[in-house]
């Protein structure tokens, strides 16, 4: 998750829709679920995720504006700005996880931990009926 201050998003013309979306509640539920399954919940700083190249790490100059939808870098990387930001967030999250590297993907970080829980047992079967036997 991005470690963003939700209070900043509660101001302005989209404040009501942001509050209705329940982002804080989603964050709490995610933390709870990951702790329950012995998973990892990581928050990363959002500063510069759209302005930093996910390939070479250089900071874009001049910075992108909100109307710019494509990120391009002198190293040759050209992609959607949101995809670039998502790659930067993933790299930052993996850097915070022990054993994670910026070049890994979530699949490569290992299988999910074994889930402990109550095993559901099948219901007791009815005894076989005597089919074709006259009483």
N, C-alpha and C positions, 0 to 999 in steps of 0.2 A: 504494500500500500504506500501511496505517497504520504509523507508526513506533512500535510498541509494544515494550516490553521483554518478551520471551518468558519470561524467568526469573520474572516475576511470575505468569504463568499456569501455571508448573510446580509451584506450591505449591497445596495444597488438595485437594479431593476429586476434581477432574478432571485431576490432574497426569499420570497415566499416559496417559489418552486424548489429552491435549494433546501429550505427548511423542511418542506413536505417530503423530499426525497429520502430523508432519514439516513444521511451518510454516516453520522456518528453512531447510529444504531447498527448499521452494516459493519462498521469497524469493530464494535464491541462483539457482535455475533461471530465475526471471523476470528477474533482473538480467542474467544471461548471455544469455538469448534477446533481450532488448531491445538490449543492446550489439551483438549479432551482426547484428541487422537495422537498426542505426543508429536505434533508437527511443529513447524516453525512459522511464526508470524513476524514479519520484518517490515519496518517502516523506513523509508528512505527520504532524504531531503529532496524537495522538488526543484530547488534553485538551479537553473541552468540546464534542465533536461532537454528543453527544446532548442537551446542555443548551442549545445555541445555536440560535436560530431561523434556518432557512435562507432565509427571506424577508426579514426586517428586521434580523437580526443581534443581537437582544437576548438577554441571558442569562436563562434561566428562573429564577424565584424563586417558590415553593420548588422546589428541584431534583427531577427525576423520580427515582423509586426503580426498582429492577429489576423490580418487578411492574407498573409503569405501562407500557403498551404504546402509548398514543396520546399524541402531542405536540400541545399546543395553546398558542397564543400570543395575547396581547391584540391583535395586528395582524390576527387572523382566520385564521391558518394552523392547520389541523387535519389531521394525517396520522400514519401509523405512525412510531414513534420511530426505527426502523431506516432508513426511507426518508429522514427528516430528516437523520440522521447521515450517510448516504451522499451526500446533496446537499452537506453541509458539507465532507466529505472531497474531493469532486470540485472544489468551489470553491477549497479550499486548494491542491490539486494544480495546478490551472490557474493560480493566482496565482504558483506557483513556476516555471512554464514560460515561457520568453521568448516574448512574443507572445500568451500565454494570458490570458483574462480570466475573472472569476468568473461571467460570464453565458454563456460558451460551452459547447457540448457537445463531446464527443470527436470527433464527425464534423466540426465546424466548425474544428477545429484544423489541418486540412489532411490531404492524402492521406498514406498511409504512404510512406516513402522507397523508391526503386527498389531492388529486391533484386539484388545481384550474386551470381552463382553459375555453376556449370558448366551449360552448355546440353546437354540430352539430345538427341542426334541419332537420327533413326529408323534402324532396322536396314536393311541393304542388302536390296533386294528381289531375289527370285529372277527369272531371265530368264523371259519369257513362254513357256509350253510350246506346242508346235505341236499344237493341238487339231484333230483330224480329219484330220491328215496321216499317211498311211501310210508306213512306212519299209521 
